[in-house]
Amino acid sequence: MTHTAFFGEREHAFTLTPDLIQELERKTGAGIGALCMRVPEGHFRHAELVEIIRLSLIGGGTIPQDAAALADTYAAKRPLNESFPIAIAVLQAVWSGERATTSLDDTANG
């Protein structure tokens, strides 16, 4: 399922496809189940959060170069409370196929 949220300067689609899940596991060294369980509890490395954002932007249709630039600017170099809710929503969509129940409008990165 695709999650849509304001990120950077506009709304973006975020999706982790099966191929991108494999890439996320490779890049983070963690299984998707472990990420889905521990990231929402706050047990994550910064690089994992950035990779969830970057790869899900690609899955949502952003070209890889733009996804890398957006993740670097608006996830890697901004407060965690801006990208953390998006990463959780993406993982929730992978886990249950449903969108997050919390509103992300208040986490807009300006």
Disulfide bonds with the S-S distance in Angstrom:
none
